[in-house]
Amino acid sequence: MKDVILYIHGKGGSAAESEHYRPLFPGRDVIGLDYQSFTPWETGAEIRSAVESLKPEYENIILIANSIGAYFSMNAEIGGMISRAYFVSPIVDMERLITEMMVWANVTEEQLEAEGVIAAGFDEDLSWEYLCYVREHPVKWEVPTEILYGSRDNLTSYGTVASFAQEHSAGLTVMECGEHWFHSDEQMQFLDAWIRSREEETR
């Protein structure tokens, strides 16, 4: 039985991004998931279903998750089926991110509870149902994980990701001047070298 790499994209991404990782894992299947929903409870169910369908066919499932895809994956209750994970610019504290967005949009909890959904003004909607779900379902993650973080990440602070890494015994690599969205040639070369280095350590 072979290993499989499962790629979970971030907001605005697609399963096609998984093709970038194929040369980094020679001899292994690489699969991207194009999830169709965007709430943690629905997307989590999609991810869990995908992992369950892969489990009988593959000896090891290695997860690569980008940005909010990492949060959705951690919320999917798949820990027992994943051998190890690579998180790129992960959202590791969704409650903090939502409450920070509320501050940016000048929205109080009382307003959000009363209205249910409020357009935040930067291509995001704030949802009281979403916030309540996040608070009622704290992340539980015990998978061996490596994290790549850009020092100029504008969604997650270094302190937040460092605390998560410490609490979950995850490796943390910081690219100086890296952004939340790893996309430039330099950033992608750094990402590739990071994965190759970590893969060498597992052999």
Secondary structure, DSSP 8 states (H G I E B T S, - for coil): --EEEEEE--TT--GGGGGGGGGGSTTSEEEEE-----SHHHHHHHHHHHHHHHTTT-SEEEEEEETHHHHHHHTTT-GGG-SEEEEES----HHHHHHHHHHHTT--HHHHHHHSEEE-SSS-EEEHHHHHHHHHS-----S-EEEEEETT-SSS-HHHHHHHHHHTT-EEEEETT--SS--SHHHHHHHHHHHHHHHHHH-
